[in-house]
Amino acid sequence: MKFDIITIFPEIIQSYLSVGVLGRAIHLKNVLSVDIWNPRDFTKNKHLKVDDTPYSGGAGMILQIEPIYNTLEEIIKLNPKVCLYPNIQITNINSIIFCLYDILLSL
């Protein structure tokens, strides 16, 4: 099974995927393949900026669509069978890991 993860913090995701059940599935058993994509690699901005201020002018930042779109375009080019799994319930890295673990258990 192959997963492509888009994140602006690839080092954090890689560290979680290198240990535990997911780490064994990836490195020892070769049951799972995970490619981590950084949208900064696909931005045309010379400063590799991927975020912008919200239109409402409130606090916080939002991601620009261009780097995300370019990243998705490259993923689809390499693997035309793409299934997006957006989940607004995911609020932290542990939720993502549990989500991947649930998918693995359902196979």
N, CA, C and O of each residue as an XYZ file, in Angstrom:
428
protein
N       0.849     -1.167      0.000
C       0.000      0.000      0.000
C       0.896      1.231      0.000
O       1.915      1.280      0.689
N       0.498      2.215     -0.782
C       1.301      3.423     -0.942
C       0.516      4.651     -0.490
O      -0.652      4.822     -0.840
N       1.169      5.491      0.284
C       0.592      6.747      0.738
C       1.495      7.889      0.321
O       2.719      7.774      0.372
N       0.894      8.984     -0.088
C       1.611     10.229     -0.352
C       1.084     11.255      0.637
O      -0.119     11.512      0.687
N       1.969     11.840      1.419
C       1.576     12.820      2.432
C       2.157     14.169      2.042
O       3.354     14.289      1.783
N       1.303     15.179      2.002
C       1.738     16.547      1.707
C       1.798     17.302      3.023
O       0.805     17.400      3.743
N       2.979     17.835      3.328
C       3.149     18.567      4.582
C       4.275     19.583      4.440
O       5.217     19.376      3.675
N       4.171     20.677      5.178
C       5.271     21.640      5.185
C       6.285     21.291      6.272
O       7.290     21.984      6.426
N       6.025     20.219      7.027
C       6.943     19.745      8.054
C       7.302     18.283      7.816
O       6.911     17.423      8.606
N       8.038     17.979      6.742
C       8.319     16.576      6.419
C       9.162     15.859      7.461
O       9.032     14.646      7.624
N      10.023     16.580      8.171
C      10.877     15.946      9.174
C      10.053     15.377     10.326
O      10.377     14.317     10.861
N       8.995     16.077     10.702
C       8.143     15.608     11.802
C       7.420     14.331     11.390
O       7.388     13.366     12.154
N       6.847     14.314     10.209
C       6.144     13.126      9.729
C       7.118     11.958      9.597
O       6.798     10.836      9.988
N       8.301     12.217      9.048
C       9.297     11.155      8.873
C       9.701     10.550     10.209
O       9.890      9.338     10.306
N       9.833     11.374     11.232
C      10.220     10.839     12.539
C       9.144      9.931     13.113
O       9.470      8.917     13.730
N       7.875     10.264     12.931
C       6.786      9.413     13.409
C       6.693      8.114     12.614
O       6.345      7.068     13.163
N       7.003      8.182     11.333
C       6.892      6.993     10.485
C       8.091      6.058     10.610
O       8.074      4.963     10.047
N       9.121      6.464     11.327
C      10.312      5.623     11.424
C      10.306      4.713     12.647
O      11.212      3.894     12.801
N       9.315      4.834     13.513
C       9.268      4.011     14.730
C       7.904      3.344     14.869
O       6.953      3.710     14.177
N       7.814      2.378     15.751
C       6.544      1.735     16.082
C       6.016      0.836     14.984
O       6.772      0.338     14.151
N       4.719      0.638     14.995
C       4.057     -0.249     14.041
C       4.252      0.236     12.611
O       4.553     -0.556     11.717
N       4.082      1.528     12.397
C       4.260      2.072     11.045
C       5.701      1.944     10.584
O       5.950      1.654      9.413
N       6.651      2.154     11.480
C       8.058      2.011     11.131
C       8.399      0.588     10.712
O       9.138      0.381      9.750
N       7.861     -0.389     11.432
C       8.097     -1.785     11.063
C       7.441     -2.119      9.729
O       8.018     -2.842      8.918
N       6.244     -1.598      9.499
C       5.543     -1.865      8.231
C       6.293     -1.274      7.049
O       6.290     -1.846      5.959
N       6.931     -0.139      7.257
C       7.645      0.534      6.170
C       9.029     -0.085      5.953
O       9.387     -0.425      4.826
N       9.808     -0.230      7.031
C      11.212     -0.592      6.880
C      11.490     -2.090      6.921
O      12.373     -2.570      6.209
N      10.764     -2.825      7.731
C      11.066     -4.246      7.873
C      10.218     -5.132      6.969
O      10.732     -6.049      6.329
N       8.945     -4.861      6.919
C       8.025     -5.737      6.182
C       7.778     -5.278      4.746
O       7.307     -6.060      3.920
N       8.088     -4.028      4.443
C       7.825     -3.453      3.113
C       6.366     -3.621      2.688
O       6.075     -3.829      1.511
N       5.462     -3.530      3.651
C       4.036     -3.626      3.381
C       3.486     -2.252      3.015
O       2.481     -2.133      2.315
N       4.154     -1.237      3.496
C       3.669      0.128      3.376
C       4.762      0.994      2.756
O       5.936      0.890      3.110
N       4.352      1.840      1.835
C       5.271      2.798      1.220
C       4.703      4.201      1.431
O       3.544      4.466      1.109
N       5.521      5.084      1.969
C       5.068      6.447      2.234
C       6.038      7.424      1.583
O       7.238      7.406      1.859
N       5.501      8.273      0.719
C       6.277      9.375      0.145
C       5.788     10.663      0.774
O       4.588     10.929      0.829
N       6.727     11.454      1.243
C       6.383     12.720      1.894
C       6.760     13.848      0.950
O       7.898     13.938      0.489
N       5.799     14.694      0.673
C       5.967     15.796     -0.279
C       5.912     17.127      0.459
O       5.024     17.355      1.281
N       6.856     17.991      0.162
C       6.889     19.324      0.750
C       6.456     20.331     -0.314
O       7.124     20.454     -1.341
N       5.355     21.055     -0.094
C       4.893     22.034     -1.092
C       5.909     23.141     -1.363
O       5.853     23.796     -2.404
N       6.828     23.349     -0.437
C       7.866     24.368     -0.669
C       8.719     24.015     -1.889
O       9.285     24.900     -2.531
N       8.808     22.733     -2.204
C       9.578     22.303     -3.371
C       8.877     22.634     -4.683
O       9.484     22.542     -5.750
N       7.607     23.019     -4.614
C       6.818     23.255     -5.817
C       6.295     24.684     -5.905
O       5.404     24.971     -6.704
N       6.833     25.568     -5.101
C       6.424     26.963     -5.164
C       7.326     27.718     -6.138
O       8.494     27.371     -6.317
N       6.775     28.743     -6.758
C       7.554     29.555     -7.690
C       8.128     30.793     -7.000
O       8.824     31.595     -7.623
N       7.832     30.936     -5.727
C       8.305     32.051     -4.932
C       9.787     31.844     -4.599
O      10.172     30.750     -4.188
N      10.613     32.860     -4.767
C      12.052     32.695     -4.524
C      12.369     32.462     -3.044
O      13.450     31.972     -2.718
N      11.445     32.804     -2.150
C      11.648     32.590     -0.717
C      11.005     31.281     -0.243
O      11.006     30.986      0.952
N      10.460     30.501     -1.172
C       9.782     29.224     -0.866
C       8.623     29.404      0.109
O       8.378     28.552      0.963
N       7.927     30.502     -0.026
C       6.808     30.822      0.856
C       5.563     30.049      0.417
O       5.225     30.040     -0.767
N       4.888     29.408      1.355
C       3.674     28.656      1.049
C       2.456     29.174      1.810
O       1.339     28.714      1.576
N       2.661     30.118      2.707
C       1.528     30.621      3.481
C       1.240     32.080      3.148
O       2.059     32.781      2.554
N       0.059     32.509      3.546
C      -0.399     33.857      3.254
C      -1.299     34.307      4.395
O      -1.717     33.495      5.219
N      -1.594     35.599      4.442
C      -2.486     36.094      5.484
C      -3.935     35.807      5.099
O      -4.256     35.787      3.911
N      -4.811     35.587      6.070
C      -6.221     35.326      5.746
C      -6.896     36.568      5.152
O      -6.529     37.703      5.453
N      -7.885     36.314      4.305
C      -8.594     37.416      3.655
C      -9.341     38.282      4.650
O      -9.519     39.479      4.423
N      -9.778     37.690      5.747
C     -10.543     38.453      6.732
C      -9.650     39.337      7.578
O     -10.134     40.203      8.307
N      -8.334     39.119      7.482
C      -7.415     39.939      8.260
C      -7.265     39.474      9.691
O      -6.628     40.156     10.494
N      -7.834     38.332     10.031
C      -7.748     37.815     11.393
C      -6.376     37.232     11.695
O      -5.453     37.305     10.884
N      -6.272     36.660     12.867
C      -5.014     36.055     13.296
C      -4.774     34.741     12.555
O      -5.716     34.084     12.111
N      -3.503     34.369     12.429
C      -3.158     33.090     11.818
C      -2.743     33.233     10.375
O      -2.695     34.331      9.822
N      -2.446     32.098      9.782
C      -2.007     32.059      8.392
C      -2.780     30.955      7.675
O      -3.294     30.033      8.308
N      -2.856     31.058      6.351
C      -3.474     30.017      5.540
C      -2.465     29.585      4.478
O      -1.540     30.330      4.154
N      -2.647     28.386      3.942
C      -1.761     27.908      2.881
C      -2.231     28.428      1.534
O      -3.431     28.501      1.270
N      -1.280     28.789      0.685
C      -1.599     29.195     -0.679
C      -1.986     27.957     -1.486
O      -1.492     26.860     -1.226
N      -2.854     28.136     -2.448
C      -3.303     27.006     -3.257
C      -2.254     26.594     -4.294
O      -2.159     25.410     -4.620
N      -1.475     27.524     -4.813
C      -0.532     27.201     -5.896
C       0.464     26.091     -5.524
O       0.606     25.140     -6.292
N       1.158     26.173     -4.381
C       2.095     25.088     -4.056
C       1.393     23.747     -3.810
O       1.930     22.697     -4.163
N       0.205     23.776     -3.212
C      -0.549     22.543     -2.968
C      -0.980     21.941     -4.302
O      -0.845     20.737     -4.518
N      -1.496     22.776     -5.187
C      -1.936     22.309     -6.502
C      -0.767     21.722     -7.297
O      -0.904     20.662     -7.908
N       0.377     22.404     -7.290
C       1.547     21.916     -8.018
C       2.047     20.587     -7.447
O       2.487     19.712     -8.193
N       1.977     20.444     -6.140
C       2.384     19.191     -5.503
C       1.443     18.063     -5.910
O       1.894     16.977     -6.274
N       0.139     18.316     -5.850
C      -0.843     17.307     -6.260
C      -0.680     16.935     -7.726
O      -0.817     15.768     -8.095
N      -0.390     17.912     -8.547
C      -0.181     17.661     -9.968
C       0.987     16.691    -10.192
O       0.906     15.789    -11.026
N       2.062     16.890     -9.441
C       3.236     16.007     -9.562
C       2.922     14.601     -9.047
O       3.360     13.615     -9.639
N       2.178     14.502     -7.962
C       1.800     13.191     -7.417
C       0.932     12.445     -8.422
O       1.135     11.253     -8.653
N      -0.022     13.131     -9.014
C      -0.925     12.498     -9.980
C      -0.156     12.084    -11.235
O      -0.467     11.062    -11.848
N       0.848     12.879    -11.617
C       1.677     12.525    -12.767
C       2.399     11.193    -12.530
O       2.503     10.365    -13.435
N       2.893     11.001    -11.307
C       3.629      9.782    -10.974
C       2.712      8.597    -10.684
O       3.080      7.448    -10.929
N       1.524      8.877    -10.165
C       0.579      7.821     -9.810
C      -0.834      8.312    -10.110
O      -1.417      9.031     -9.299
N      -1.397      7.939    -11.262
C      -2.707      8.455    -11.651
C      -3.856      8.027    -10.736
O      -4.905      8.671    -10.735
N      -3.682      6.971     -9.970
C      -4.739      6.524     -9.060
C      -4.555      7.201     -7.709
O      -3.843      6.690     -6.844
N      -5.188      8.333     -7.533
C      -5.044      9.105     -6.306
C      -6.373      9.148     -5.578
O      -7.418      9.401     -6.177
N      -6.321      8.900     -4.293
C      -7.513      8.997     -3.447
C      -7.205     10.018     -2.362
O      -6.342      9.786     -1.516
N      -7.894     11.126     -2.382
C      -7.689     12.148     -1.358
C      -8.511     11.790     -0.130
O      -9.668     11.385     -0.242
N      -7.918     11.940      1.022
C      -8.604     11.616      2.267
C      -8.555     12.816      3.203
O      -7.852     12.791      4.214
N      -9.300     13.866      2.869
C      -9.313     15.021      3.769
C     -10.170     14.722      4.993
O     -11.219     14.086      4.890
N      -9.722     15.178      6.126
C     -10.460     14.943      7.360
C     -10.291     16.159      8.254
O      -9.195     16.418      8.751
N     -11.354     16.897      8.460
C     -11.256     18.095      9.294
C     -11.170     17.751     10.775
O     -10.919     18.631     11.598
N     -11.374     16.485     11.124
C     -11.264     16.061     12.513
C      -9.813     15.931     12.954
O      -9.532     15.935     14.152
N      -8.885     15.817     12.004
C      -7.480     15.646     12.348
C      -6.923     16.980     12.824
O      -6.882     17.956     12.075
N      -6.493     17.007     14.084
C      -6.015     18.257     14.658
C      -4.541     18.218     15.035
O      -3.946     19.264     15.294
N      -3.939     17.029     15.071
C      -2.518     16.951     15.407
C      -1.895     15.717     14.776
O      -2.588     14.919     14.144
N      -0.600     15.564     14.945
C       0.128     14.478     14.297
C      -0.335     13.113     14.796
O      -0.352     12.153     14.025
N      -0.709     13.006     16.065
C      -1.170     11.718     16.582
C      -2.446     11.272     15.876
O      -2.635     10.079     15.641
N      -3.313     12.205     15.538
C      -4.533     11.865     14.812
C      -4.211     11.302     13.441
O      -4.879     10.379     12.974
N      -3.195     11.848     12.795
C      -2.792     11.355     11.481
C      -2.243      9.939     11.594
O      -2.573      9.076     10.780
N      -1.412      9.699     12.594
C      -0.827      8.372     12.788
C      -1.918      7.357     13.085
O      -1.898      6.254     12.538
N      -2.870      7.708     13.941
C      -3.966      6.789     14.248
C      -4.834      6.534     13.017
O      -5.340      5.428     12.825
N      -5.002      7.554     12.190
C      -5.776      7.402     10.961
C      -5.084      6.397     10.034
O      -5.739      5.512      9.484
N      -3.765      6.527      9.857
C      -3.022      5.578      9.030
C      -3.083      4.175      9.621
O      -3.209      3.193      8.888
N      -2.996      4.080     10.934
C      -3.034      2.790     11.605
C      -4.396      2.130     11.398
O      -4.465      0.924     11.160
N      -5.482      2.907     11.486
C      -6.829      2.376     11.245
C      -6.986      1.869      9.812
O      -7.617      0.839      9.579
N      -6.411      2.595      8.861
C      -6.476      2.161      7.475
C      -5.745      0.845      7.301
O      -6.230     -0.051      6.609
N      -4.576      0.721      7.926
C      -3.821     -0.523      7.841
C      -4.592     -1.694      8.449
O      -4.597     -2.792      7.893
N      -5.238     -1.462      9.582
C      -5.987     -2.529     10.241
C      -7.207     -2.967      9.430
O      -7.655     -4.109      9.538
N      -7.734     -2.064      8.627
C      -8.923     -2.394      7.845
C      -8.611     -3.232      6.600
O      -9.529     -3.721      5.942
N      -7.335     -3.400      6.276
C      -6.969     -4.179      5.076
C      -7.106     -5.662      5.304
O      -6.838     -6.453      4.399
